[in-house]
Every structure is written in structure tokens, then in C-alpha cells.
Amino acid sequence: MTRAFTASLALLLVAGLLAFDLANWAPNPYQAPAMLAFGSGSVASGGFCGALPN
């Protein structure tokens, strides 16, 4: 497989997923989840491993 074929296949897959999503659910900006929520919509909690203690 060439690089162009793989890139075309990936773009086709993303376009198909986007078309499926838009065809099945109409976007409603008033009931949309938070941007980049990736799931529950709740705010992340906890620490950051690279954070230094005070």
C-alpha cells in the first residue's frame, strides 16, 4: 500500500463518519456537549503527574 492510498482511505473514513453523524443527528448548539469533552461532559479532576508539590 502506498502512502497516497492510505491517506485517501483515512480521509474517506473520516468523511464517511462525519456524513453518518450529520445524517442521523441534527446539530443543536443549545444542547451540545462541551468542546473536547470526549464523553461524560464532567470536568476532569485529579492531579497532573508533572506538577511539582508546593
N, C-alpha and C positions, 0 to 999 in steps of 0.2 A: 504494500500500500504506500502510495506517495503522500507527501505532506499536504498537497493540494486536495487530494481526495479525502483525507482525514479532516481537514479544516472545513471542507464543504459539508461533510457528513455531520460534523458538530454544529455548524450553523443551521443546517436543515433541522436537526433535532431541537435546537433552541427555538427556532421559528415555529415548529410544529407544537411544541409545548405552550408557547405564547398564544398561538391560534386556538388551541384546545381550551386554554384558560379563559380567553376572552369570549369564546363561543358559549361556554357553559355558565359563566357568572359575570353579570354586568358589573362594571366597577362603580362603586358608590363611595365618593370621597368622605362622606359623613360617617360611614361605618367602617372605614378602612383601619387595619391594624397599624401600629406604629411602624415607621420605616425601619427596616432591618431588624424586626422583632424575631423572625425565624421561629415562630411557634406560639407560645402562650400569650405573649404581649406583656408579661410581667417584667418589671425591671430586674436586671441582674444584680445579685448581691454576692458578697464574699470578698475575698482579698485578691490581690494580684501578686503572683509569685515573685516578681522582680521588685516589688516595693520594699523599701528599706524600713525597718522599725523606727519609731520616733525616739 
